[in-house]
């Protein structure tokens, strides 16, 4: 999971080891519970919540060209970053 500040574009990454996308099937819906501790150093504001689905290979995991993008329409795919936009949250 990635939080991106709407104010300055800063990215904060959080690992979700319980998510196994290999079990997701085309044409079905999947629900996931995302749990992570937001550090107190994160500034209050609005953040995009994005899902990063990198390749599992150590040599490709940081290569954005190998990130998985959802096939959904409606602005879910960010082709430039190859991240999937899930929604927004507000930190107060």
Secondary structure, DSSP 4 states (H G I P E B T S, - for coil): -EEEETTT--EEE---TT--GGG--TT---------PPPTTSPSEEEEEEE----SSTTTTT-GGG-------TT-EETTTTEEEEEEEEE-
